[in-house]
Amino acid sequence: MKRILITAVALSLSLHTSAQEVATQLAFGSANYLDTYLSPEKYRGFEGRFISEVLRYSGKRPLAYALTHEGAISTTHNRAGNANELCGSYDFTYSMMYRTAFCGGRLRLLAGGMAGYSIGFAYNMRNSANNPAQGYTSLGIGPHLMLRYDLTLWGRTFPVNWEARMPFVGVMFSPNYGQSYYEIFNRGDYDHNIVVTTLAVPQLRHHLSIDIPLSTRYALRIGYLGDYRQAKPNNLKQHHYYNAATVGIVVRK
């Protein structure tokens, strides 16, 4: 009975303590791009990202709110090494999750939904006159899941974190096959340029990390980020696969 009471108290405290966590991270890794509007070739190279995440816990209800800003820049090349692409993007995600705890509060589960917006570009340095660039913008909604476990080593606590986001449905902008941007914006010729996206072409972003405590408020976060985006709008194929190492600072308030 005593153990049950202790577990119940720990669970209550873990759910109803108001707190905020701010994580500022850099990601460095390999990118794999394909956009058949620009080229039938796959482009591979380096991509760097800046990631700012804010996680807030509600003090009155078992809810958590997450805000993520993410900027990326990449440089890639084709197999022959005679063409390069420069790509950049900005992503914003807002999530609201219900939180619960297990194992006396050591294991925490946050599950809910997210809404995300993305905008970006790709510039193919070989296509100087014919479709040299592509613009991207999209909206998506889907589930957001986070798991956290307090690992105890050498008398210290090392939080292990895993989170995943998967857009289920959304909309995106895309030229039609063979359609130029001049036709879209100068002549105003709409040709199915707003496309619905679904799970028929799945996407996934997940992040596994561990926090190394530096003090009571600060921690060093290192981890692995996998981001897999793809789409098939208007008989065009697009994908952006990213695998990277992440490092940053976490501040808890």
C-alpha positions as protocol buffer text, in pm:
chain_id: "A"
residue {
  index: 1
  type: MET
  ca { x: 0 y: 0 z: 0 }
}
residue {
  index: 2
  type: LYS
  ca { x: 287 y: 238 z: 86 }
}
residue {
  index: 3
  type: ARG
  ca { x: 451 y: 183 z: -252 }
}
residue {
  index: 4
  type: ILE
  ca { x: 121 y: 245 z: -429 }
}
residue {
  index: 5
  type: LEU
  ca { x: 76 y: 576 z: -242 }
}
residue {
  index: 6
  type: ILE
  ca { x: 431 y: 686 z: -325 }
}
residue {
  index: 7
  type: THR
  ca { x: 378 y: 602 z: -694 }
}
residue {
  index: 8
  type: ALA
  ca { x: 46 y: 792 z: -698 }
}
residue {
  index: 9
  type: VAL
  ca { x: 206 y: 1100 z: -543 }
}
residue {
  index: 10
  type: ALA
  ca { x: 497 y: 1090 z: -790 }
}
residue {
  index: 11
  type: LEU
  ca { x: 254 y: 1056 z: -1081 }
}
residue {
  index: 12
  type: SER
  ca { x: 47 y: 1349 z: -956 }
}
residue {
  index: 13
  type: LEU
  ca { x: 352 y: 1570 z: -917 }
}
residue {
  index: 14
  type: SER
  ca { x: 488 y: 1476 z: -1258 }
}
residue {
  index: 15
  type: LEU
  ca { x: 155 y: 1564 z: -1421 }
}
residue {
  index: 16
  type: HIS
  ca { x: 75 y: 1888 z: -1242 }
}
residue {
  index: 17
  type: THR
  ca { x: 409 y: 2066 z: -1213 }
}
residue {
  index: 18
  type: SER
  ca { x: 423 y: 2372 z: -1439 }
}
residue {
  index: 19
  type: ALA
  ca { x: 754 y: 2381 z: -1629 }
}
residue {
  index: 20
  type: GLN
  ca { x: 917 y: 2485 z: -1952 }
}
residue {
  index: 21
  type: GLU
  ca { x: 1202 y: 2333 z: -2151 }
}
residue {
  index: 22
  type: VAL
  ca { x: 1391 y: 2517 z: -2426 }
}
residue {
  index: 23
  type: ALA
  ca { x: 1623 y: 2318 z: -2655 }
}
residue {
  index: 24
  type: THR
  ca { x: 1853 y: 2485 z: -2908 }
}
residue {
  index: 25
  type: GLN
  ca { x: 2025 y: 2238 z: -3137 }
}
residue {
  index: 26
  type: LEU
  ca { x: 2232 y: 2201 z: -3453 }
}
residue {
  index: 27
  type: ALA
  ca { x: 2203 y: 1905 z: -3689 }
}
residue {
  index: 28
  type: PHE
  ca { x: 2467 y: 1789 z: -3938 }
}
residue {
  index: 29
  type: GLY
  ca { x: 2412 y: 1503 z: -4179 }
}
residue {
  index: 30
  type: SER
  ca { x: 2350 y: 1360 z: -4523 }
}
residue {
  index: 31
  type: ALA
  ca { x: 2065 y: 1462 z: -4753 }
}
residue {
  index: 32
  type: ASN
  ca { x: 1914 y: 1276 z: -5047 }
}
residue {
  index: 33
  type: TYR
  ca { x: 1695 y: 1485 z: -5281 }
}
residue {
  index: 34
  type: LEU
  ca { x: 1480 y: 1396 z: -5579 }
}
residue {
  index: 35
  type: ASP
  ca { x: 1251 y: 1634 z: -5766 }
}
residue {
  index: 36
  type: THR
  ca { x: 1164 y: 1523 z: -6118 }
}
residue {
  index: 37
  type: TYR
  ca { x: 1036 y: 1874 z: -6199 }
}
residue {
  index: 38
  type: LEU
  ca { x: 1401 y: 1984 z: -6190 }
}
residue {
  index: 39
  type: SER
  ca { x: 1586 y: 1664 z: -6282 }
}
residue {
  index: 40
  type: PRO
  ca { x: 1531 y: 1287 z: -6302 }
}
residue {
  index: 41
  type: GLU
  ca { x: 1856 y: 1242 z: -6107 }
}
residue {
  index: 42
  type: LYS
  ca { x: 1891 y: 1199 z: -5731 }
}
residue {
  index: 43
  type: TYR
  ca { x: 2111 y: 1454 z: -5558 }
}
residue {
  index: 44
  type: ARG
  ca { x: 2313 y: 1369 z: -5247 }
}
residue {
  index: 45
  type: GLY
  ca { x: 2521 y: 1583 z: -5019 }
}
residue {
  index: 46
  type: PHE
  ca { x: 2543 y: 1772 z: -4689 }
}
residue {
  index: 47
  type: GLU
  ca { x: 2269 y: 1947 z: -4497 }
}
residue {
  index: 48
  type: GLY
  ca { x: 2285 y: 2156 z: -4182 }
}
residue {
  index: 49
  type: ARG
  ca { x: 1991 y: 2257 z: -3963 }
}
residue {
  index: 50
  type: PHE
  ca { x: 1916 y: 2492 z: -3677 }
}
residue {
  index: 51
  type: ILE
  ca { x: 1640 y: 2365 z: -3446 }
}
residue {
  index: 52
  type: SER
  ca { x: 1466 y: 2559 z: -3171 }
}
residue {
  index: 53
  type: GLU
  ca { x: 1215 y: 2369 z: -2956 }
}
residue {
  index: 54
  type: VAL
  ca { x: 1002 y: 2492 z: -2668 }
}
residue {
  index: 55
  type: LEU
  ca { x: 807 y: 2242 z: -2457 }
}
residue {
  index: 56
  type: ARG
  ca { x: 563 y: 2376 z: -2197 }
}
residue {
  index: 57
  type: TYR
  ca { x: 377 y: 2174 z: -1935 }
}
residue {
  index: 58
  type: SER
  ca { x: 40 y: 2288 z: -1811 }
}
residue {
  index: 59
  type: GLY
  ca { x: 25 y: 2335 z: -1434 }
}
residue {
  index: 60
  type: LYS
  ca { x: -348 y: 2261 z: -1400 }
}
residue {
  index: 61
  type: ARG
  ca { x: -416 y: 1996 z: -1662 }
}
residue {
  index: 62
  type: PRO
  ca { x: -214 y: 1695 z: -1787 }
}
residue {
  index: 63
  type: LEU
  ca { x: -128 y: 1873 z: -2114 }
}
residue {
  index: 64
  type: ALA
  ca { x: 191 y: 1977 z: -2288 }
}
residue {
  index: 65
  type: TYR
  ca { x: 245 y: 2223 z: -2572 }
}
residue {
  index: 66
  type: ALA
  ca { x: 537 y: 2217 z: -2815 }
}
residue {
  index: 67
  type: LEU
  ca { x: 661 y: 2482 z: -3057 }
}
residue {
  index: 68
  type: THR
  ca { x: 936 y: 2399 z: -3308 }
}
residue {
  index: 69
  type: HIS
  ca { x: 1121 y: 2629 z: -3547 }
}
residue {
  index: 70
  type: GLU
  ca { x: 1360 y: 2461 z: -3790 }
}
residue {
  index: 71
  type: GLY
  ca { x: 1578 y: 2611 z: -4064 }
}
residue {
  index: 72
  type: ALA
  ca { x: 1785 y: 2408 z: -4310 }
}
residue {
  index: 73
  type: ILE
  ca { x: 2036 y: 2466 z: -4589 }
}
residue {
  index: 74
  type: SER
  ca { x: 2194 y: 2198 z: -4808 }
}
residue {
  index: 75
  type: THR
  ca { x: 2427 y: 2156 z: -5101 }
}
residue {
  index: 76
  type: THR
  ca { x: 2404 y: 1838 z: -5309 }
}
residue {
  index: 77
  type: HIS
  ca { x: 2535 y: 1690 z: -5635 }
}
residue {
  index: 78
  type: ASN
  ca { x: 2433 y: 1421 z: -5883 }
}
residue {
  index: 79
  type: ARG
  ca { x: 2607 y: 1088 z: -5945 }
}
residue {
  index: 80
  type: ALA
  ca { x: 2818 y: 1222 z: -6230 }
}
residue {
  index: 81
  type: GLY
  ca { x: 2936 y: 1516 z: -6022 }
}
residue {
  index: 82
  type: ASN
  ca { x: 2859 y: 1763 z: -6301 }
}
residue {
  index: 83
  type: ALA
  ca { x: 2550 y: 1929 z: -6147 }
}
residue {
  index: 84
  type: ASN
  ca { x: 2472 y: 2078 z: -5807 }
}
residue {
  index: 85
  type: GLU
  ca { x: 2160 y: 2182 z: -5620 }
}
residue {
  index: 86
  type: LEU
  ca { x: 2122 y: 2437 z: -5343 }
}
residue {
  index: 87
  type: CYS
  ca { x: 1820 y: 2387 z: -5117 }
}
residue {
  index: 88
  type: GLY
  ca { x: 1679 y: 2567 z: -4815 }
}
residue {
  index: 89
  type: SER
  ca { x: 1370 y: 2540 z: -4598 }
}
residue {
  index: 90
  type: TYR
  ca { x: 1191 y: 2669 z: -4289 }
}
residue {
  index: 91
  type: ASP
  ca { x: 948 y: 2459 z: -4082 }
}
residue {
  index: 92
  type: PHE
  ca { x: 715 y: 2556 z: -3800 }
}
residue {
  index: 93
  type: THR
  ca { x: 523 y: 2300 z: -3593 }
}
residue {
  index: 94
  type: TYR
  ca { x: 273 y: 2344 z: -3310 }
}
residue {
  index: 95
  type: SER
  ca { x: 169 y: 2043 z: -3103 }
}
residue {
  index: 96
  type: MET
  ca { x: -67 y: 1978 z: -2814 }
}
residue {
  index: 97
  type: MET
  ca { x: -26 y: 1650 z: -2624 }
}
residue {
  index: 98
  type: TYR
  ca { x: -181 y: 1468 z: -2331 }
}
residue {
  index: 99
  type: ARG
  ca { x: 80 y: 1349 z: -2083 }
}
residue {
  index: 100
  type: THR
  ca { x: 93 y: 1061 z: -1841 }
}
residue {
  index: 101
  type: ALA
  ca { x: 361 y: 885 z: -1640 }
}
residue {
  index: 102
  type: PHE
  ca { x: 459 y: 530 z: -1544 }
}
residue {
  index: 103
  type: CYS
  ca { x: 724 y: 358 z: -1332 }
}
residue {
  index: 104
  type: GLY
  ca { x: 692 y: 607 z: -1049 }
}
residue {
  index: 105
  type: GLY
  ca { x: 724 y: 901 z: -1285 }
}
residue {
  index: 106
  type: ARG
  ca { x: 1048 y: 785 z: -1451 }
}
residue {
  index: 107
  type: LEU
  ca { x: 877 y: 700 z: -1781 }
}
residue {
  index: 108
  type: ARG
  ca { x: 665 y: 974 z: -1936 }
}
residue {
  index: 109
  type: LEU
  ca { x: 441 y: 947 z: -2241 }
}
residue {
  index: 110
  type: LEU
  ca { x: 313 y: 1248 z: -2434 }
}
residue {
  index: 111
  type: ALA
  ca { x: 70 y: 1180 z: -2717 }
}
residue {
  index: 112
  type: GLY
  ca { x: -143 y: 1416 z: -2923 }
}
residue {
  index: 113
  type: GLY
  ca { x: -164 y: 1603 z: -3250 }
}
residue {
  index: 114
  type: MET
  ca { x: 45 y: 1851 z: -3443 }
}
residue {
  index: 115
  type: ALA
  ca { x: -1 y: 2105 z: -3721 }
}
residue {
  index: 116
  type: GLY
  ca { x: 299 y: 2196 z: -3933 }
}
residue {
  index: 117
  type: TYR
  ca { x: 386 y: 2450 z: -4202 }
}
residue {
  index: 118
  type: SER
  ca { x: 685 y: 2426 z: -4435 }
}
residue {
  index: 119
  type: ILE
  ca { x: 829 y: 2659 z: -4698 }
}
residue {
  index: 120
  type: GLY
  ca { x: 1145 y: 2613 z: -4903 }
}
residue {
  index: 121
  type: PHE
  ca { x: 1324 y: 2614 z: -5236 }
}
residue {
  index: 122
  type: ALA
  ca { x: 1558 y: 2410 z: -5455 }
}
residue {
  index: 123
  type: TYR
  ca { x: 1788 y: 2568 z: -5713 }
}
residue {
  index: 124
  type: ASN
  ca { x: 1948 y: 2347 z: -5977 }
}
residue {
  index: 125
  type: MET
  ca { x: 2266 y: 2518 z: -6096 }
}
residue {
  index: 126
  type: ARG
  ca { x: 2263 y: 2323 z: -6423 }
}
residue {
  index: 127
  type: ASN
  ca { x: 1913 y: 2431 z: -6530 }
}
residue {
  index: 128
  type: SER
  ca { x: 2009 y: 2789 z: -6616 }
}
residue {
  index: 129
  type: ALA
  ca { x: 1726 y: 2847 z: -6865 }
}
residue {
  index: 130
  type: ASN
  ca { x: 1483 y: 2558 z: -6823 }
}
residue {
  index: 131
  type: ASN
  ca { x: 1309 y: 2526 z: -6485 }
}
residue {
  index: 132
  type: PRO
  ca { x: 1612 y: 2636 z: -6275 }
}
residue {
  index: 133
  type: ALA
  ca { x: 1429 y: 2641 z: -5941 }
}
residue {
  index: 134
  type: GLN
  ca { x: 1137 y: 2494 z: -5751 }
}
residue {
  index: 135
  type: GLY
  ca { x: 943 y: 2645 z: -5463 }
}
residue {
  index: 136
  type: TYR
  ca { x: 785 y: 2440 z: -5184 }
}
residue {
  index: 137
  type: THR
  ca { x: 508 y: 2519 z: -4940 }
}
residue {
  index: 138
  type: SER
  ca { x: 283 y: 2280 z: -4751 }
}
residue {
  index: 139
  type: LEU
  ca { x: 54 y: 2235 z: -4452 }
}
residue {
  index: 140
  type: GLY
  ca { x: 4 y: 1907 z: -4267 }
}
residue {
  index: 141
  type: ILE
  ca { x: -164 y: 1765 z: -3959 }
}
residue {
  index: 142
  type: GLY
  ca { x: -107 y: 1436 z: -3783 }
}
residue {
  index: 143
  type: PRO
  ca { x: -3 y: 1263 z: -3460 }
}
residue {
  index: 144
  type: HIS
  ca { x: 289 y: 1365 z: -3238 }
}
residue {
  index: 145
  type: LEU
  ca { x: 435 y: 1118 z: -2988 }
}
residue {
  index: 146
  type: MET
  ca { x: 706 y: 1165 z: -2725 }
}
residue {
  index: 147
  type: LEU
  ca { x: 860 y: 916 z: -2482 }
}
residue {
  index: 148
  type: ARG
  ca { x: 1098 y: 1011 z: -2201 }
}
residue {
  index: 149
  type: TYR
  ca { x: 1278 y: 782 z: -1960 }
}
residue {
  index: 150
  type: ASP
  ca { x: 1498 y: 897 z: -1671 }
}
residue {
  index: 151
  type: LEU
  ca { x: 1804 y: 674 z: -1690 }
}
residue {
  index: 152
  type: THR
  ca { x: 2005 y: 666 z: -1367 }
}
residue {
  index: 153
  type: LEU
  ca { x: 2383 y: 614 z: -1395 }
}
residue {
  index: 154
  type: TRP
  ca { x: 2653 y: 688 z: -1136 }
}
residue {
  index: 155
  type: GLY
  ca { x: 2394 y: 855 z: -915 }
}
residue {
  index: 156
  type: ARG
  ca { x: 2290 y: 1101 z: -1188 }
}
residue {
  index: 157
  type: THR
  ca { x: 1980 y: 1120 z: -1409 }
}
residue {
  index: 158
  type: PHE
  ca { x: 2019 y: 1110 z: -1789 }
}
residue {
  index: 159
  type: PRO
  ca { x: 1681 y: 1167 z: -1962 }
}
residue {
  index: 160
  type: VAL
  ca { x: 1648 y: 959 z: -2281 }
}
residue {
  index: 161
  type: ASN
  ca { x: 1406 y: 1115 z: -2530 }
}
residue {
  index: 162
  type: TRP
  ca { x: 1234 y: 986 z: -2841 }
}
residue {
  index: 163
  type: GLU
  ca { x: 978 y: 1176 z: -3045 }
}
residue {
  index: 164
  type: ALA
  ca { x: 802 y: 1112 z: -3375 }
}
residue {
  index: 165
  type: ARG
  ca { x: 578 y: 1318 z: -3601 }
}
residue {
  index: 166
  type: MET
  ca { x: 387 y: 1183 z: -3900 }
}
residue {
  index: 167
  type: PRO
  ca { x: 163 y: 1407 z: -4114 }
}
residue {
  index: 168
  type: PHE
  ca { x: -156 y: 1217 z: -4199 }
}
residue {
  index: 169
  type: VAL
  ca { x: -321 y: 1468 z: -4433 }
}
residue {
  index: 170
  type: GLY
  ca { x: -242 y: 1811 z: -4574 }
}
residue {
  index: 171
  type: VAL
  ca { x: -208 y: 2030 z: -4880 }
}
residue {
  index: 172
  type: MET
  ca { x: 94 y: 2137 z: -5083 }
}
residue {
  index: 173
  type: PHE
  ca { x: 181 y: 2359 z: -5378 }
}
residue {
  index: 174
  type: SER
  ca { x: 321 y: 2202 z: -5695 }
}
residue {
  index: 175
  type: PRO
  ca { x: 349 y: 2292 z: -6063 }
}
residue {
  index: 176
  type: ASN
  ca { x: 187 y: 2041 z: -6295 }
}
residue {
  index: 177
  type: TYR
  ca { x: 394 y: 1818 z: -6519 }
}
residue {
  index: 178
  type: GLY
  ca { x: 550 y: 2039 z: -6788 }
}
residue {
  index: 179
  type: GLN
  ca { x: 401 y: 2360 z: -6643 }
}
residue {
  index: 180
  type: SER
  ca { x: 631 y: 2658 z: -6595 }
}
residue {
  index: 181
  type: TYR
  ca { x: 625 y: 2913 z: -6317 }
}
residue {
  index: 182
  type: TYR
  ca { x: 569 y: 3180 z: -6585 }
}
residue {
  index: 183
  type: GLU
  ca { x: 239 y: 3014 z: -6671 }
}
residue {
  index: 184
  type: ILE
  ca { x: 134 y: 3003 z: -6305 }
}
residue {
  index: 185
  type: PHE
  ca { x: 224 y: 3353 z: -6188 }
}
residue {
  index: 186
  type: ASN
  ca { x: 242 y: 3568 z: -6503 }
}
residue {
  index: 187
  type: ARG
  ca { x: -44 y: 3420 z: -6702 }
}
residue {
  index: 188
  type: GLY
  ca { x: -248 y: 3302 z: -6405 }
}
residue {
  index: 189
  type: ASP
  ca { x: -304 y: 2955 z: -6552 }
}
residue {
  index: 190
  type: TYR
  ca { x: -413 y: 2732 z: -6263 }
}
residue {
  index: 191
  type: ASP
  ca { x: -354 y: 2362 z: -6334 }
}
residue {
  index: 192
  type: HIS
  ca { x: -418 y: 2161 z: -6017 }
}
residue {
  index: 193
  type: ASN
  ca { x: -141 y: 2346 z: -5833 }
}
residue {
  index: 194
  type: ILE
  ca { x: -289 y: 2289 z: -5484 }
}
residue {
  index: 195
  type: VAL
  ca { x: -255 y: 1917 z: -5414 }
}
residue {
  index: 196
  type: VAL
  ca { x: -392 y: 1711 z: -5124 }
}
residue {
  index: 197
  type: THR
  ca { x: -138 y: 1489 z: -4945 }
}
residue {
  index: 198
  type: THR
  ca { x: -228 y: 1174 z: -4752 }
}
residue {
  index: 199
  type: LEU
  ca { x: -76 y: 866 z: -4592 }
}
residue {
  index: 200
  type: ALA
  ca { x: -73 y: 704 z: -4936 }
}
residue {
  index: 201
  type: VAL
  ca { x: 274 y: 861 z: -4960 }
}
residue {
  index: 202
  type: PRO
  ca { x: 391 y: 842 z: -4596 }
}
residue {
  index: 203
  type: GLN
  ca { x: 625 y: 1085 z: -4422 }
}
residue {
  index: 204
  type: LEU
  ca { x: 804 y: 1056 z: -4087 }
}
residue {
  index: 205
  type: ARG
  ca { x: 1028 y: 1268 z: -3866 }
}
residue {
  index: 206
  type: HIS
  ca { x: 1180 y: 1114 z: -3553 }
}
residue {
  index: 207
  type: HIS
  ca { x: 1450 y: 1216 z: -3306 }
}
residue {
  index: 208
  type: LEU
  ca { x: 1631 y: 1003 z: -3049 }
}
residue {
  index: 209
  type: SER
  ca { x: 1847 y: 1184 z: -2793 }
}
residue {
  index: 210
  type: ILE
  ca { x: 1997 y: 1174 z: -2445 }
}
residue {
  index: 211
  type: ASP
  ca { x: 2044 y: 1469 z: -2208 }
}
residue {
  index: 212
  type: ILE
  ca { x: 2373 y: 1491 z: -2017 }
}
residue {
  index: 213
  type: PRO
  ca { x: 2318 y: 1711 z: -1711 }
}
residue {
  index: 214
  type: LEU
  ca { x: 2553 y: 2008 z: -1673 }
}
residue {
  index: 215
  type: SER
  ca { x: 2373 y: 2167 z: -1378 }
}
residue {
  index: 216
  type: THR
  ca { x: 2026 y: 2172 z: -1224 }
}
residue {
  index: 217
  type: ARG
  ca { x: 1893 y: 2377 z: -1518 }
}
residue {
  index: 218
  type: TYR
  ca { x: 2125 y: 2303 z: -1810 }
}
residue {
  index: 219
  type: ALA
  ca { x: 2195 y: 1986 z: -2006 }
}
residue {
  index: 220
  type: LEU
  ca { x: 2387 y: 1886 z: -2316 }
}
residue {
  index: 221
  type: ARG
  ca { x: 2162 y: 1704 z: -2564 }
}
residue {
  index: 222
  type: ILE
  ca { x: 2310 y: 1472 z: -2828 }
}
residue {
  index: 223
  type: GLY
  ca { x: 2117 y: 1247 z: -3060 }
}
residue {
  index: 224
  type: TYR
  ca { x: 2013 y: 1121 z: -3401 }
}
residue {
  index: 225
  type: LEU
  ca { x: 1755 y: 1282 z: -3632 }
}
residue {
  index: 226
  type: GLY
  ca { x: 1580 y: 1105 z: -3919 }
}
residue {
  index: 227
  type: ASP
  ca { x: 1349 y: 1307 z: -4145 }
}
residue {
  index: 228
  type: TYR
  ca { x: 1186 y: 1135 z: -4441 }
}
residue {
  index: 229
  type: ARG
  ca { x: 960 y: 1343 z: -4665 }
}
residue {
  index: 230
  type: GLN
  ca { x: 814 y: 1242 z: -4998 }
}
residue {
  index: 231
  type: ALA
  ca { x: 529 y: 1331 z: -5232 }
}
residue {
  index: 232
  type: LYS
  ca { x: 391 y: 1248 z: -5577 }
}
residue {
  index: 233
  type: PRO
  ca { x: 201 y: 1558 z: -5692 }
}
residue {
  index: 234
  type: ASN
  ca { x: 84 y: 1597 z: -6054 }
}
residue {
  index: 235
  type: ASN
  ca { x: 282 y: 1300 z: -6189 }
}
residue {
  index: 236
  type: LEU
  ca { x: 601 y: 1440 z: -6035 }
}
residue {
  index: 237
  type: LYS
  ca { x: 813 y: 1259 z: -5778 }
}
residue {
  index: 238
  type: GLN
  ca { x: 972 y: 1432 z: -5481 }
}
residue {
  index: 239
  type: HIS
  ca { x: 1164 y: 1307 z: -5182 }
}
residue {
  index: 240
  type: HIS
  ca { x: 1392 y: 1450 z: -4917 }
}
residue {
  index: 241
  type: TYR
  ca { x: 1563 y: 1196 z: -4692 }
}
residue {
  index: 242
  type: TYR
  ca { x: 1780 y: 1325 z: -4408 }
}
residue {
  index: 243
  type: ASN
  ca { x: 1991 y: 1144 z: -4147 }
}
residue {
  index: 244
  type: ALA
  ca { x: 2192 y: 1353 z: -3904 }
}
residue {
  index: 245
  type: ALA
  ca { x: 2366 y: 1385 z: -3570 }
}
residue {
  index: 246
  type: THR
  ca { x: 2231 y: 1653 z: -3338 }
}
residue {
  index: 247
  type: VAL
  ca { x: 2391 y: 1848 z: -3055 }
}
residue {
  index: 248
  type: GLY
  ca { x: 2260 y: 2132 z: -2843 }
}
residue {
  index: 249
  type: ILE
  ca { x: 2179 y: 2286 z: -2508 }
}
residue {
  index: 250
  type: VAL
  ca { x: 1862 y: 2230 z: -2305 }
}
residue {
  index: 251
  type: VAL
  ca { x: 1745 y: 2486 z: -2050 }
}
residue {
  index: 252
  type: ARG
  ca { x: 1476 y: 2385 z: -1802 }
}
residue {
  index: 253
  type: LYS
  ca { x: 1280 y: 2649 z: -1610 }
}
